[in-house]
Amino acid sequence: MPSATFRTPSVIPGFRLAFGFTIAYLAVIVLIPIAGLYVQTFTLDWAELWRILTDRRLLAALQLSFGLSLLAAAFNVVFGLVVAWVLTRYSFPGRRILDAAIDLPFALPTAVAGIALTAIYAPNGIIGQWLAPYGIRIAYTQAGIFIALVFIGLPFIVRTVQPVLEQLDREVEEASATLGASRLRTIFQVVLPTLAPATITGFALAFARAVGEYGSVIFIAGNLPGKTEILPLLIVIRLEEYNYAGAAAIAAIMLTLSFVILVFVNIVHAWSQRRFGHG
């Protein structure tokens, strides 16, 4: 006769209570504000909405913000993996200090970061003064925006990859070497596939942060319409003009495009989890 099985009581509330709280919390904090944004957008007539959508200034800001955000996130994937590898696999003097410094973009007010970067890369700055004689400008150009986005996005890659690296069994790497694989082949066929899901997650987080970044970019961008003007600044400008519907329309466009990109990234992440069997 089969023995009876009993479910272990959970320390958290039951499903119905927990699920109801989750839905209510998300509705108040996320869904209602987003719905309000779209409601405000559709107070515009279709002609006005189309005029906003096809505005050259908006299209230039869209291309700049999304293009540089994707580029900065991809750049951070490469160098973030290297940083995470060094912090995880090697012991050296100052390692703990370097590890703590990775989190500075999280703790530092974004405006302070923007001012610091501008002071460094301006034509009379610590680094900018050495580049200026060669006609190289970083501050007040798209290069400056790119550096700011890399600065604020790096921790997302490092902190998502680092725990996976720490749990990665080195015996797998040793087995690969024993079977005759070169170090480069081991990295690309053993290590990187294991890190793929975490890397994709870090990329998505870094991209999402970069698209909406304002404080650290506004000081170093120069804010020239059509050249170095980012989307968040364009939204602020419309708000200062008391054009709330126009600001909401730009924000809705930004939100929609970000959502589509993040859905695609999540699909790739889910595929990588099934493919490589790691979270």
C-alpha positions as CSV (number, residue, x, y, z in Angstrom):
1,M,0.0,0.0,0.0
2,P,1.6,3.3,-1.1
3,S,2.5,5.6,1.8
4,A,0.7,9.0,2.0
5,T,2.8,12.0,0.9
6,F,2.5,15.3,2.6
7,R,3.4,18.7,1.1
8,T,5.9,20.6,3.1
9,P,4.3,23.9,4.4
10,S,5.7,27.0,2.7
11,V,7.2,29.8,4.9
12,I,5.6,32.3,2.5
13,P,1.9,32.9,2.0
14,G,-0.2,30.7,-0.2
15,F,-0.3,31.0,-4.0
16,R,-3.5,33.0,-4.2
17,L,-2.4,35.6,-1.6
18,A,1.1,35.9,-3.0
19,F,-0.2,36.0,-6.6
20,G,-2.8,38.6,-5.8
21,F,-0.2,40.8,-4.1
22,T,2.1,40.5,-7.0
23,I,-0.5,41.5,-9.6
24,A,-1.7,44.4,-7.4
25,Y,1.9,45.7,-6.8
26,L,2.8,45.5,-10.5
27,A,-0.4,47.2,-11.5
28,V,0.2,50.2,-9.1
29,I,3.9,50.5,-9.7
30,V,4.3,49.5,-13.4
31,L,1.1,48.8,-15.4
32,I,-1.0,51.8,-14.4
33,P,1.7,54.4,-15.1
34,I,2.5,52.8,-18.4
35,A,-1.1,52.7,-19.4
36,G,-1.4,56.4,-18.4
37,L,1.5,57.2,-20.7
38,Y,-0.2,55.7,-23.7
39,V,-3.6,57.3,-22.7
40,Q,-1.9,60.7,-22.7
41,T,-0.2,60.0,-26.0
42,F,-3.5,59.2,-27.7
43,T,-5.0,62.5,-26.7
44,L,-3.2,63.7,-29.8
45,D,-4.9,63.4,-33.1
46,W,-3.4,61.2,-35.8
47,A,-2.0,64.0,-37.8
48,E,-0.1,65.5,-34.8
49,L,1.1,62.0,-33.7
50,W,2.4,61.3,-37.2
51,R,4.1,64.7,-37.3
52,I,5.9,63.8,-34.0
53,L,6.8,60.3,-35.3
54,T,8.4,61.7,-38.5
55,D,10.2,64.7,-36.9
56,R,13.8,64.7,-38.0
57,R,15.0,65.8,-34.6
58,L,13.2,62.8,-32.9
59,L,14.5,60.3,-35.5
60,A,18.0,61.6,-34.9
61,A,17.6,61.3,-31.1
62,L,16.2,57.8,-31.6
63,Q,19.1,56.6,-33.7
64,L,21.6,58.2,-31.3
65,S,20.1,56.8,-28.1
66,F,19.3,53.3,-29.3
67,G,22.4,52.9,-31.5
68,L,24.9,54.0,-28.9
69,S,23.1,52.1,-26.1
70,L,23.4,48.8,-28.2
71,L,27.0,49.6,-29.0
72,A,27.9,50.4,-25.4
73,A,26.2,47.2,-24.1
74,A,28.0,45.1,-26.7
75,F,31.3,46.7,-25.8
76,N,30.6,46.0,-22.1
77,V,29.9,42.4,-22.9
78,V,33.5,41.9,-24.2
79,F,35.3,43.9,-21.5
80,G,32.9,43.0,-18.7
81,L,33.7,39.3,-19.4
82,V,37.4,40.0,-19.1
83,V,37.0,42.0,-15.9
84,A,34.8,39.3,-14.4
85,W,37.3,36.6,-15.4
86,V,40.2,38.5,-13.8
87,L,38.3,39.2,-10.5
88,T,37.2,35.6,-10.3
89,R,40.2,33.6,-11.4
90,Y,43.2,35.6,-10.2
91,S,44.4,36.8,-6.8
92,F,46.5,40.0,-6.7
93,P,47.1,42.9,-4.4
94,G,44.1,45.3,-4.5
95,R,41.7,42.8,-5.9
96,R,39.0,43.6,-3.3
97,I,39.4,47.3,-3.9
98,L,39.0,46.8,-7.7
99,D,36.0,44.5,-7.1
100,A,34.3,47.2,-5.0
101,A,35.1,49.8,-7.5
102,I,33.0,48.0,-10.1
103,D,29.9,49.0,-8.2
104,L,30.7,52.7,-8.1
105,P,28.4,53.5,-11.1
106,F,25.6,52.0,-9.0
107,A,26.3,54.2,-5.9
108,L,27.5,57.4,-7.6
109,P,24.8,60.0,-8.5
110,T,24.6,60.1,-12.2
111,A,25.0,63.9,-12.4
112,V,28.3,63.5,-10.4
113,A,29.4,60.9,-12.9
114,G,28.6,63.2,-15.8
115,I,30.4,66.1,-14.3
116,A,33.5,63.9,-13.6
117,L,33.6,62.5,-17.1
118,T,33.2,66.0,-18.6
119,A,36.0,67.3,-16.5
120,I,38.3,64.5,-17.6
121,Y,37.5,64.6,-21.4
122,A,36.8,68.3,-22.0
123,P,39.3,70.0,-24.2
124,N,41.0,71.5,-21.1
125,G,40.5,68.3,-19.0
126,I,43.0,65.8,-17.6
127,I,42.8,63.6,-20.7
128,G,41.1,66.0,-23.2
129,Q,44.0,68.4,-23.1
130,W,46.4,65.8,-24.5
131,L,44.0,64.9,-27.3
132,A,43.0,68.4,-28.3
133,P,46.3,69.3,-30.1
134,Y,45.6,66.3,-32.4
135,G,42.0,67.5,-33.2
136,I,40.5,64.7,-31.1
137,R,37.4,65.7,-29.2
138,I,35.5,63.4,-26.8
139,A,33.4,65.7,-24.6
140,Y,30.4,67.2,-26.4
141,T,30.5,64.5,-29.1
142,Q,28.9,61.1,-29.6
143,A,32.2,59.5,-28.3
144,G,31.6,61.2,-25.0
145,I,28.1,59.8,-24.8
146,F,29.4,56.3,-25.6
147,I,32.0,56.5,-22.8
148,A,29.3,57.6,-20.3
149,L,27.0,54.7,-21.4
150,V,29.9,52.3,-21.0
151,F,30.7,53.6,-17.6
152,I,27.1,53.1,-16.2
153,G,26.6,49.8,-18.0
154,L,29.8,47.9,-17.0
155,P,28.6,46.7,-13.5
156,F,25.6,44.9,-15.0
157,I,27.7,42.6,-17.1
158,V,30.3,42.0,-14.4
159,R,27.8,41.3,-11.7
160,T,25.7,38.9,-13.7
161,V,28.6,36.9,-15.1
162,Q,30.8,36.8,-12.0
163,P,28.6,34.4,-9.9
164,V,28.4,32.0,-12.8
165,L,32.1,32.0,-13.2
166,E,32.6,31.4,-9.5
167,Q,30.4,28.3,-9.7
168,L,31.9,27.0,-13.0
169,D,33.6,23.7,-12.3
170,R,37.3,24.0,-13.3
171,E,37.4,20.2,-13.8
172,V,35.4,20.7,-17.0
173,E,38.1,23.0,-18.3
174,E,40.8,20.5,-17.2
175,A,38.9,17.7,-18.9
176,S,38.8,19.8,-22.1
177,A,42.5,20.4,-21.9
178,T,43.1,16.7,-21.2
179,L,41.2,15.8,-24.4
180,G,43.6,18.0,-26.4
181,A,41.6,21.2,-26.8
182,S,43.6,24.4,-26.9
183,R,43.0,27.1,-24.3
184,L,41.3,29.2,-27.0
185,R,39.0,26.3,-28.0
186,T,38.2,25.6,-24.4
187,I,37.1,29.2,-23.9
188,F,34.9,29.3,-26.9
189,Q,33.4,25.9,-26.7
190,V,33.3,25.3,-22.9
191,V,33.4,28.5,-20.9
192,L,31.5,31.0,-23.1
193,P,28.5,28.8,-23.8
194,T,28.2,28.3,-20.1
195,L,28.2,32.0,-19.5
196,A,25.9,32.8,-22.4
197,P,22.6,33.1,-20.5
198,A,24.1,35.3,-17.8
199,T,25.9,37.4,-20.4
200,I,22.6,38.0,-22.3
201,T,20.9,39.0,-19.1
202,G,23.7,41.5,-18.4
203,F,23.5,42.8,-21.9
204,A,19.8,43.4,-21.6
205,L,20.2,45.2,-18.2
206,A,23.1,47.4,-19.5
207,F,21.1,48.3,-22.7
208,A,18.0,49.1,-20.7
209,R,19.9,51.4,-18.3
210,A,21.8,53.1,-21.2
211,V,18.6,53.9,-23.2
212,G,17.0,55.7,-20.3
213,E,20.2,57.3,-18.9
214,Y,20.1,61.1,-18.5
215,G,22.2,62.4,-15.6
216,S,25.6,61.1,-16.7
217,V,25.1,61.9,-20.3
218,I,23.6,65.3,-20.2
219,F,26.8,67.1,-19.2
220,I,29.1,65.4,-21.6
221,A,26.8,65.2,-24.6
222,G,26.8,68.9,-25.7
223,N,23.1,68.5,-26.5
224,L,23.2,69.6,-30.1
225,P,19.9,68.8,-31.9
226,G,20.3,66.2,-34.5
227,K,23.9,65.4,-33.4
228,T,24.3,64.8,-29.7
229,E,20.7,65.2,-28.4
230,I,19.5,62.1,-26.5
231,L,15.9,61.0,-26.2
232,P,15.5,61.6,-22.5
233,L,16.6,65.2,-23.0
234,L,14.1,65.6,-25.8
235,I,11.4,64.5,-23.4
236,V,12.5,67.0,-20.8
237,I,12.5,69.8,-23.4
238,R,8.9,69.0,-24.3
239,L,7.9,69.0,-20.6
240,E,9.6,72.4,-20.1
241,E,7.5,73.6,-23.1
242,Y,4.4,72.3,-21.2
243,N,3.8,70.0,-24.2
244,Y,2.8,67.0,-22.0
245,A,1.2,65.0,-24.8
246,G,4.2,65.5,-27.0
247,A,6.5,64.3,-24.2
248,A,4.3,61.3,-23.5
249,A,4.3,60.4,-27.2
250,I,8.1,60.4,-27.3
251,A,8.3,58.4,-24.1
252,A,5.7,55.9,-25.5
253,I,7.8,55.5,-28.7
254,M,10.9,55.0,-26.6
255,L,9.1,52.5,-24.3
256,T,7.7,50.5,-27.2
257,L,11.0,50.1,-29.0
258,S,12.7,49.2,-25.7
259,F,10.1,46.6,-25.0
260,V,10.4,45.0,-28.5
261,I,14.2,44.8,-28.1
262,L,14.0,43.4,-24.6
263,V,11.4,40.8,-25.7
264,F,13.8,39.7,-28.5
265,V,16.7,39.5,-25.9
266,N,14.5,37.4,-23.6
267,I,13.7,35.0,-26.4
268,V,17.4,34.6,-27.1
269,H,18.1,34.2,-23.4
270,A,15.4,31.4,-23.1
271,W,16.9,29.7,-26.1
272,S,20.4,29.9,-24.6
273,Q,19.1,28.3,-21.3
274,R,17.6,25.4,-23.2
275,R,20.6,25.1,-25.5
276,F,23.3,25.2,-22.8
277,G,21.3,24.1,-19.7
278,H,22.4,27.0,-17.4
279,G,20.4,29.9,-15.9
